[in-house]
């Protein structure tokens, strides 16, 4: 597929900004080409101009959603960037195990993609001594209905389970299904999936003890980052932990968090 024309690029970048707050500058036409070129072909269109015309036509909302989903990054793997999970295992889950005797524990994967992150957290919870698993609830949200459907199914290829997943956990928590592996029902039952665009209305959420919002804020401008971080803070229990990506921080975005170092990772605690 050829690169988008100048007019199509301007229109698409504006549409993506208005519908997702994702900022794509004029140096990102390669991303539009890589992500939307295949969509144009799947939709039976031949040119960028035809895509723009259909997006301006009647009944365009489903196509707009497919465009937003196509440009959203869904790169993930089990226990990706291990250190946040190490902090959960060594510091946070042992403390929450004490609380689980008296109240529910809520953990939120706020950009869940195809589910590897939230299921990694579920595996840790299932192995935590003293943590009453019947009181643990994990919420997984994403902007893409299609990717959430894959996450809900919890079925992964040999390549996917080989990326970051220890063999002992594959044996313990998965069932072989043909050439794929499906997570066992007792783990899947711990997770509730919800469709969520971070800049639109949020569904009702319980007070969260832990929020993973990693490698998401980097796509937004500063006002949008502030808005999202403040809304996350309102969704959390006092003393809860927020995990961001390695180059992300709440600095200059919110005064409601304090930086905390747990082992080799840095997270943000709601004060």
ROSE-23980 format. One record per residue: residue number from 1; x, y, z of N, C-alpha, C in turn; residue in one letter. Coordinates in steps of 0.05 Angstrom, whole numbers. Layout:
[rec NUM [X Y Z] [X Y Z] [X Y Z] 'A'],
...
END
This chain:
[rec 1 [17 -24 0] [0 0 0] [18 25 0] 'X'],
[rec 2 [11 44 -17] [27 69 -19] [21 86 6] 'X'],
[rec 3 [39 104 13] [35 122 36] [10 139 32] 'X'],
[rec 4 [-3 148 53] [-27 165 50] [-20 191 38] 'X'],
[rec 5 [-39 202 23] [-35 229 12] [-36 249 35] 'X'],
[rec 6 [-27 273 29] [-26 294 50] [-54 299 61] 'X'],
[rec 7 [-73 301 44] [-101 306 53] [-112 284 70] 'X'],
[rec 8 [-107 259 62] [-117 236 77] [-102 234 104] 'X'],
[rec 9 [-76 240 104] [-61 239 129] [-72 259 149] 'X'],
[rec 10 [-76 284 140] [-87 305 158] [-114 297 169] 'X'],
[rec 11 [-131 287 152] [-158 279 161] [-157 256 181] 'X'],
[rec 12 [-140 236 175] [-139 212 193] [-126 219 220] 'X'],
[rec 13 [-105 235 219] [-92 243 245] [-112 259 262] 'X'],
[rec 14 [-128 276 250] [-148 291 265] [-170 273 276] 'X'],
[rec 15 [-179 254 259] [-200 236 268] [-190 219 292] 'X'],
[rec 16 [-165 209 290] [-153 193 312] [-150 209 337] 'X'],
[rec 17 [-142 234 334] [-139 252 358] [-166 257 371] 'X'],
[rec 18 [-186 263 356] [-213 269 367] [-226 245 380] 'X'],
[rec 19 [-220 221 370] [-234 197 380] [-218 181 400] 'X'],
[rec 20 [-192 186 402] [-176 171 421] [-156 188 437] 'X'],
[rec 21 [-153 213 429] [-133 231 440] [-104 223 434] 'X'],
[rec 22 [-100 203 417] [-74 194 409] [-62 215 389] 'X'],
[rec 23 [-39 225 396] [-26 246 380] [-7 233 359] 'X'],
[rec 24 [-13 237 334] [5 228 313] [14 252 297] 'X'],
[rec 25 [40 258 297] [49 281 282] [54 273 253] 'X'],
[rec 26 [63 293 237] [66 287 208] [90 269 202] 'X'],
[rec 27 [105 261 223] [126 241 219] [116 212 222] 'X'],
[rec 28 [90 209 228] [80 183 234] [63 171 211] 'X'],
[rec 29 [67 182 187] [52 171 164] [59 142 159] 'X'],
[rec 30 [84 134 167] [92 106 164] [74 88 181] 'X'],
[rec 31 [66 99 204] [48 83 222] [20 80 209] 'X'],
[rec 32 [10 102 199] [-16 101 185] [-15 81 162] 'X'],
[rec 33 [7 81 147] [10 63 125] [10 34 135] 'X'],
[rec 34 [26 29 156] [29 1 166] [3 -9 179] 'X'],
[rec 35 [-11 8 193] [-34 -1 208] [-60 0 192] 'X'],
[rec 36 [-63 21 175] [-88 25 161] [-88 14 132] 'X'],
[rec 37 [-64 9 122] [-62 -3 95] [-76 -30 94] 'X'],
[rec 38 [-70 -48 113] [-84 -74 113] [-114 -71 117] 'X'],
[rec 39 [-123 -51 133] [-152 -47 137] [-165 -38 111] 'X'],
[rec 40 [-152 -21 96] [-163 -12 70] [-168 -36 52] 'X'],
[rec 41 [-148 -54 52] [-151 -78 35] [-173 -96 44] 'X'],
[rec 42 [-174 -100 71] [-195 -118 82] [-223 -107 76] 'X'],
[rec 43 [-226 -80 76] [-252 -68 72] [-259 -66 42] 'X'],
[rec 44 [-241 -76 25] [-246 -75 -4] [-243 -48 -17] 'X'],
[rec 45 [-227 -31 -5] [-222 -4 -16] [-196 -4 -31] 'X'],
[rec 46 [-193 14 -49] [-168 15 -65] [-150 38 -59] 'X'],
[rec 47 [-161 60 -47] [-145 84 -43] [-150 96 -15] 'X'],
[rec 48 [-132 113 -7] [-136 128 18] [-160 147 16] 'X'],
[rec 49 [-164 158 -7] [-187 176 -11] [-213 162 -7] 'X'],
[rec 50 [-214 137 -16] [-239 121 -12] [-244 117 18] 'X'],
[rec 51 [-223 112 33] [-226 109 62] [-237 135 74] 'X'],
[rec 52 [-225 157 67] [-235 183 77] [-264 188 70] 'X'],
[rec 53 [-271 181 45] [-299 185 36] [-318 168 53] 'X'],
[rec 54 [-311 143 58] [-328 126 74] [-330 135 103] 'X'],
[rec 55 [-308 146 113] [-308 156 141] [-325 181 144] 'X'],
[rec 56 [-329 195 122] [-346 219 122] [-375 212 114] 'X'],
[rec 57 [-380 187 107] [-407 180 97] [-426 171 120] 'X'],
[rec 58 [-450 164 113] [-470 155 133] [-462 128 144] 'X'],
[rec 59 [-468 124 170] [-463 99 183] [-433 93 185] 'X'],
[rec 60 [-417 114 189] [-388 110 189] [-376 102 216] 'X'],
[rec 61 [-393 103 237] [-382 98 264] [-368 71 267] 'X'],
[rec 62 [-379 49 258] [-364 24 260] [-337 24 247] 'X'],
[rec 63 [-335 37 223] [-310 39 209] [-291 57 225] 'X'],
[rec 64 [-301 79 236] [-284 96 253] [-272 80 276] 'X'],
[rec 65 [-288 63 289] [-278 46 311] [-257 27 301] 'X'],
[rec 66 [-260 16 278] [-240 -3 267] [-214 12 261] 'X'],
[rec 67 [-216 37 252] [-192 53 247] [-177 58 273] 'X'],
[rec 68 [-192 66 294] [-180 71 320] [-166 46 331] 'X'],
[rec 69 [-180 24 329] [-169 -2 339] [-144 -9 323] 'X'],
[rec 70 [-144 -3 297] [-121 -11 281] [-96 5 288] 'X'],
[rec 71 [-99 30 296] [-75 46 302] [-66 43 331] 'X'],
[rec 72 [-82 30 348] [-75 27 376] [-54 4 378] 'X'],
[rec 73 [-33 9 394] [-12 -11 397] [-21 -33 416] 'X'],
[rec 74 [-18 -58 408] [-26 -81 425] [-3 -99 431] 'X'],
[rec 75 [21 -89 430] [45 -105 436] [44 -113 465] 'X'],
[rec 76 [46 -139 471] [46 -148 499] [58 -176 500] 'X'],
[rec 77 [63 -185 524] [72 -212 529] [68 -218 558] 'X'],
[rec 78 [69 -244 565] [67 -251 594] [91 -240 609] 'X'],
[rec 79 [85 -228 633] [106 -217 651] [124 -198 636] 'X'],
[rec 80 [113 -182 619] [129 -163 603] [144 -143 621] 'X'],
[rec 81 [169 -140 617] [186 -122 635] [182 -131 664] 'X'],
[rec 82 [195 -153 671] [189 -169 695] [188 -153 721] 'X'],
[rec 83 [202 -131 724] [205 -118 750] [179 -109 763] 'X'],
[rec 84 [159 -98 749] [134 -92 762] [120 -116 774] 'X'],
[rec 85 [122 -139 761] [110 -163 771] [126 -173 796] 'X'],
[rec 86 [152 -169 795] [169 -176 818] [161 -160 842] 'X'],
[rec 87 [155 -134 838] [146 -117 860] [119 -126 871] 'X'],
[rec 88 [102 -134 853] [76 -146 862] [80 -170 879] 'X'],
[rec 89 [97 -188 869] [102 -214 883] [116 -210 910] 'X'],
[rec 90 [136 -193 911] [152 -191 935] [141 -171 956] 'X'],
[rec 91 [126 -151 947] [119 -129 965] [88 -125 968] 'X'],
[rec 92 [75 -123 945] [47 -114 946] [28 -136 952] 'X'],
[rec 93 [30 -159 939] [11 -181 944] [13 -192 972] 'X'],
[rec 94 [37 -194 984] [38 -203 1012] [22 -184 1031] 'X'],
[rec 95 [24 -158 1026] [8 -139 1043] [-22 -142 1037] 'X'],
[rec 96 [-29 -146 1012] [-57 -148 1005] [-68 -175 1016] 'X'],
[rec 97 [-51 -195 1019] [-61 -220 1031] [-72 -216 1058] 'X'],
[rec 98 [-61 -198 1073] [-72 -192 1100] [-99 -179 1098] 'X'],
[rec 99 [-101 -160 1079] [-127 -146 1075] [-149 -164 1065] 'X'],
[rec 100 [-141 -185 1050] [-161 -202 1037] [-177 -218 1057] 'X'],
[rec 101 [-169 -218 1082] [-185 -232 1102] [-210 -216 1109] 'X'],
[rec 102 [-209 -190 1103] [-231 -173 1112] [-246 -158 1089] 'X'],
[rec 103 [-234 -158 1066] [-247 -142 1044] [-238 -153 1017] 'X'],
[rec 104 [-253 -146 995] [-244 -154 968] [-219 -139 960] 'X'],
[rec 105 [-203 -151 943] [-179 -139 931] [-184 -134 902] 'X'],
[rec 106 [-179 -110 892] [-185 -103 864] [-159 -94 850] 'X'],
[rec 107 [-154 -107 827] [-131 -101 811] [-140 -95 782] 'X'],
[rec 108 [-130 -74 770] [-139 -65 744] [-116 -64 724] 'X'],
[rec 109 [-119 -78 702] [-102 -76 678] [-116 -58 659] 'X'],
[rec 110 [-108 -32 657] [-123 -11 644] [-118 -10 614] 'X'],
[rec 111 [-99 -24 604] [-94 -26 575] [-88 -55 569] 'X'],
[rec 112 [-108 -72 572] [-104 -101 575] [-95 -115 549] 'X'],
[rec 113 [-100 -103 526] [-92 -115 501] [-104 -144 500] 'X'],
[rec 114 [-88 -163 492] [-98 -191 489] [-96 -207 514] 'X'],
[rec 115 [-91 -194 537] [-96 -207 563] [-71 -217 578] 'X'],
[rec 116 [-48 -217 565] [-25 -229 579] [-18 -215 605] 'X'],
[rec 117 [-21 -189 606] [-15 -174 630] [-33 -182 653] 'X'],
[rec 118 [-60 -181 648] [-78 -186 670] [-76 -216 679] 'X'],
[rec 119 [-72 -234 660] [-69 -262 669] [-43 -266 684] 'X'],
[rec 120 [-22 -252 677] [3 -254 692] [-2 -245 721] 'X'],
[rec 121 [-18 -224 725] [-25 -216 752] [-42 -237 766] 'X'],
[rec 122 [-60 -249 751] [-76 -270 763] [-60 -294 771] 'X'],
[rec 123 [-39 -301 755] [-22 -323 763] [-7 -318 789] 'X'],
[rec 124 [2 -293 792] [16 -285 817] [-3 -287 841] 'X'],
[rec 125 [-28 -277 837] [-47 -277 859] [-54 -306 867] 'X'],
[rec 126 [-56 -324 847] [-63 -352 853] [-41 -366 868] 'X'],
[rec 127 [-16 -356 866] [7 -368 880] [14 -355 906] 'X'],
[rec 128 [0 -333 913] [8 -318 937] [-3 -331 962] 'X'],
[rec 129 [15 -339 980] [6 -352 1006] [-11 -332 1022] 'X'],
[rec 130 [-33 -342 1032] [-51 -326 1049] [-70 -308 1035] 'X'],
[rec 131 [-67 -305 1009] [-86 -288 994] [-111 -304 988] 'X'],
[rec 132 [-134 -295 998] [-159 -309 994] [-169 -303 966] 'X'],
[rec 133 [-165 -322 948] [-170 -318 920] [-199 -312 914] 'X'],
[rec 134 [-217 -322 930] [-245 -316 925] [-252 -287 931] 'X'],
[rec 135 [-233 -272 942] [-238 -243 947] [-222 -226 927] 'X'],
[rec 136 [-208 -238 908] [-192 -223 889] [-209 -220 863] 'X'],
[rec 137 [-210 -195 854] [-223 -189 829] [-205 -173 811] 'X'],
[rec 138 [-201 -182 787] [-184 -167 768] [-202 -156 746] 'X'],
[rec 139 [-197 -131 738] [-212 -118 716] [-192 -113 694] 'X'],
[rec 140 [-200 -119 669] [-183 -114 646] [-199 -97 626] 'X'],
[rec 141 [-188 -75 618] [-202 -57 599] [-184 -51 575] 'X'],
[rec 142 [-197 -45 553] [-182 -37 529] [-201 -22 511] 'X'],
[rec 143 [-190 -7 492] [-206 8 473] [-217 -9 451] 'X'],
[rec 144 [-205 -33 447] [-212 -50 424] [-230 -73 433] 'X'],
[rec 145 [-254 -75 421] [-272 -97 427] [-260 -124 417] 'X'],
[rec 146 [-247 -122 393] [-236 -146 382] [-213 -158 398] 'X'],
[rec 147 [-196 -141 408] [-173 -151 424] [-183 -161 451] 'X'],
[rec 148 [-204 -149 462] [-215 -158 487] [-228 -186 484] 'X'],
[rec 149 [-240 -191 461] [-252 -217 456] [-230 -238 456] 'X'],
[rec 150 [-207 -232 445] [-185 -251 446] [-176 -255 475] 'X'],
[rec 151 [-174 -234 490] [-166 -236 518] [-185 -253 534] 'X'],
[rec 152 [-210 -248 529] [-231 -263 544] [-230 -293 538] 'X'],
[rec 153 [-223 -300 513] [-221 -328 505] [-197 -341 518] 'X'],
[rec 154 [-176 -325 523] [-152 -335 537] [-139 -358 523] 'X'],
[rec 155 [-138 -357 497] [-126 -379 482] [-101 -367 467] 'X'],
[rec 156 [-78 -380 470] [-53 -369 460] [-37 -390 444] 'X'],
[rec 157 [-22 -379 425] [-6 -397 408] [20 -405 423] 'X'],
[rec 158 [34 -424 411] [60 -433 422] [79 -409 424] 'X'],
[rec 159 [79 -392 404] [97 -368 405] [89 -350 428] 'X'],
[rec 160 [64 -346 432] [55 -327 454] [62 -338 481] 'X'],
[rec 161 [58 -364 486] [64 -375 512] [94 -378 517] 'X'],
[rec 162 [110 -376 495] [139 -379 499] [152 -352 505] 'X'],
[rec 163 [136 -330 503] [147 -304 508] [142 -295 537] 'X'],
[rec 164 [161 -300 555] [159 -290 582] [146 -309 602] 'X'],
[rec 165 [134 -330 593] [119 -348 611] [137 -371 621] 'X'],
[rec 166 [142 -374 647] [157 -397 656] [143 -423 651] 'X'],
[rec 167 [158 -444 644] [146 -469 637] [129 -481 659] 'X'],
[rec 168 [136 -476 684] [121 -487 707] [93 -475 708] 'X'],
[rec 169 [90 -449 699] [64 -436 699] [47 -446 675] 'X'],
[rec 170 [60 -452 653] [46 -464 630] [34 -490 638] 'X'],
[rec 171 [48 -507 653] [38 -533 662] [16 -529 682] 'X'],
[rec 172 [19 -510 700] [-1 -507 722] [-27 -493 714] 'X'],
[rec 173 [-25 -473 696] [-48 -456 692] [-60 -458 664] 'X'],
[rec 174 [-49 -475 646] [-60 -477 619] [-68 -506 612] 'X'],
[rec 175 [-87 -508 593] [-94 -533 582] [-88 -533 552] 'X'],
[rec 176 [-77 -555 542] [-71 -556 513] [-97 -560 498] 'X'],
[rec 177 [-100 -543 478] [-124 -544 460] [-115 -545 431] 'X'],
[rec 178 [-110 -569 421] [-99 -571 394] [-71 -561 393] 'X'],
[rec 179 [-66 -541 376] [-39 -529 375] [-36 -504 392] 'X'],
[rec 180 [-58 -498 407] [-58 -475 425] [-60 -483 454] 'X'],
[rec 181 [-58 -462 471] [-60 -466 500] [-81 -447 511] 'X'],
[rec 182 [-100 -458 527] [-120 -441 539] [-117 -441 569] 'X'],
[rec 183 [-119 -417 580] [-117 -414 609] [-141 -428 623] 'X'],
[rec 184 [-136 -441 645] [-156 -457 659] [-179 -439 669] 'X'],
[rec 185 [-203 -450 672] [-226 -434 680] [-223 -421 707] 'X'],
[rec 186 [-210 -433 726] [-208 -421 752] [-192 -395 752] 'X'],
[rec 187 [-175 -391 732] [-161 -366 729] [-178 -346 713] 'X'],
[rec 188 [-190 -356 692] [-207 -338 675] [-229 -326 692] 'X'],
[rec 189 [-240 -341 711] [-262 -331 727] [-254 -307 745] 'X'],
[rec 190 [-229 -303 749] [-220 -281 766] [-221 -254 751] 'X'],
[rec 191 [-224 -254 725] [-221 -230 708] [-247 -222 696] 'X'],
[rec 192 [-253 -196 699] [-276 -184 685] [-266 -165 664] 'X'],
[rec 193 [-277 -167 640] [-268 -151 617] [-289 -129 611] 'X'],
[rec 194 [-278 -105 607] [-296 -82 600] [-283 -66 578] 'X'],
[rec 195 [-301 -57 559] [-292 -39 538] [-289 -11 549] 'X'],
[rec 196 [-266 2 544] [-261 28 556] [-243 45 538] 'X'],
[rec 197 [-253 68 530] [-236 88 517] [-229 108 539] 'X'],
[rec 198 [-204 112 545] [-195 127 569] [-204 156 568] 'X'],
[rec 199 [-210 167 545] [-219 195 543] [-249 199 543] 'X'],
[rec 200 [-263 176 543] [-293 178 543] [-304 170 571] 'X'],
[rec 201 [-330 166 573] [-342 159 598] [-332 132 607] 'X'],
[rec 202 [-325 130 633] [-315 104 644] [-338 88 656] 'X'],
[rec 203 [-337 62 654] [-357 46 667] [-353 47 698] 'X'],
[rec 204 [-372 38 713] [-369 37 742] [-347 18 749] 'X'],
[rec 205 [-329 27 766] [-307 11 775] [-305 11 805] 'X'],
[rec 206 [-297 -11 817] [-292 -12 846] [-267 4 853] 'X'],
[rec 207 [-263 10 878] [-238 23 887] [-215 4 883] 'X'],
[rec 208 [-195 13 867] [-174 -5 859] [-150 -4 879] 'X'],
[rec 209 [-140 -27 885] [-116 -29 902] [-90 -26 885] 'X'],
[rec 210 [-92 -36 860] [-69 -34 842] [-79 -28 814] 'X'],
[rec 211 [-65 -10 800] [-72 -4 772] [-47 -6 755] 'X'],
[rec 212 [-48 -22 734] [-27 -23 714] [-36 -7 690] 'X'],
[rec 213 [-23 15 685] [-29 32 662] [-2 38 648] 'X'],
[rec 214 [10 17 637] [37 18 628] [38 24 598] 'X'],
[rec 215 [56 42 590] [62 49 562] [37 58 547] 'X'],
[rec 216 [21 74 562] [-3 86 550] [-2 116 549] 'X'],
[rec 217 [7 129 570] [7 158 572] [25 170 551] 'X'],
[rec 218 [45 156 541] [64 166 521] [50 174 495] 'X'],
[rec 219 [26 165 490] [12 171 465] [-5 197 467] 'X'],
[rec 220 [-7 209 491] [-25 232 495] [-10 258 500] 'X'],
[rec 221 [-23 280 494] [-11 306 502] [-14 310 532] 'X'],
[rec 222 [-1 331 542] [0 334 571] [-27 339 584] 'X'],
[rec 223 [-45 356 573] [-72 359 586] [-87 332 587] 'X'],
[rec 224 [-85 316 567] [-99 290 567] [-86 271 588] 'X'],
[rec 225 [-60 272 590] [-46 256 611] [-56 263 638] 'X'],
[rec 226 [-58 290 644] [-67 299 670] [-95 289 675] 'X'],
[rec 227 [-112 292 655] [-140 283 659] [-142 254 665] 'X'],
[rec 228 [-127 237 651] [-128 208 655] [-117 201 682] 'X'],
[rec 229 [-94 212 690] [-82 206 716] [-101 214 739] 'X'],
[rec 230 [-114 237 737] [-133 246 757] [-157 227 759] 'X'],
[rec 231 [-166 217 737] [-189 199 737] [-181 172 748] 'X'],
[rec 232 [-156 163 742] [-146 139 754] [-144 142 784] 'X'],
[rec 233 [-134 165 794] [-132 169 823] [-160 167 836] 'X'],
[rec 234 [-180 178 823] [-207 177 835] [-218 148 836] 'X'],
[rec 235 [-207 131 819] [-216 103 817] [-200 85 836] 'X'],
[rec 236 [-181 96 852] [-164 80 868] [-170 83 898] 'X'],
[rec 237 [-163 63 913] [-164 64 942] [-139 79 952] 'X'],
[rec 238 [-143 95 973] [-120 109 985] [-98 89 993] 'X'],
[rec 239 [-73 95 985] [-51 77 990] [-47 57 968] 'X'],
[rec 240 [-64 58 947] [-61 40 924] [-37 46 907] 'X'],
[rec 241 [-30 27 890] [-6 30 874] [-13 32 844] 'X'],
[rec 242 [0 51 831] [-3 55 802] [24 49 789] 'X'],
[rec 243 [23 31 769] [47 24 754] [44 36 726] 'X'],
[rec 244 [65 51 718] [66 63 692] [89 51 676] 'X'],
[rec 245 [92 59 651] [114 49 635] [141 60 644] 'X'],
[rec 246 [163 49 635] [189 56 644] [196 85 640] 'X'],
[rec 247 [185 98 619] [192 126 614] [169 145 622] 'X'],
[rec 248 [149 134 636] [126 150 644] [127 156 674] 'X'],
[rec 249 [114 178 681] [114 187 709] [89 204 715] 'X'],
[rec 250 [82 206 740] [61 225 748] [72 253 754] 'X'],
[rec 251 [98 256 752] [110 282 757] [98 304 739] 'X'],
[rec 252 [90 326 751] [77 348 737] [50 341 725] 'X'],
[rec 253 [39 317 732] [13 310 723] [-7 310 746] 'X'],
[rec 254 [2 301 769] [-16 299 792] [0 301 818] 'X'],
[rec 255 [-10 315 838] [2 316 864] [-9 295 883] 'X'],
[rec 256 [-25 278 873] [-39 258 890] [-22 232 893] 'X'],
[rec 257 [0 230 878] [16 206 880] [44 213 890] 'X'],
[rec 258 [56 194 904] [84 196 912] [99 173 899] 'X'],
[rec 259 [124 179 891] [140 159 878] [151 139 899] 'X'],
[rec 260 [149 113 892] [158 92 911] [176 73 895] 'X'],
[rec 261 [198 65 908] [216 46 895] [213 19 909] 'X'],
[rec 262 [205 -1 894] [201 -28 904] [220 -46 888] 'X'],
[rec 263 [241 -55 900] [261 -71 886] [273 -55 863] 'X'],
[rec 264 [271 -66 839] [283 -53 816] [262 -37 799] 'X'],
[rec 265 [238 -33 810] [218 -18 795] [209 7 811] 'X'],
[rec 266 [199 26 797] [188 50 809] [158 50 803] 'X'],
[rec 267 [142 55 824] [113 57 820] [104 82 835] 'X'],
[rec 268 [78 87 835] [67 112 846] [44 105 865] 'X'],
[rec 269 [47 115 890] [27 108 910] [8 131 916] 'X'],
[rec 270 [-18 125 916] [-38 146 921] [-37 155 951] 'X'],
[rec 271 [-33 180 955] [-30 190 983] [-57 202 993] 'X'],
END
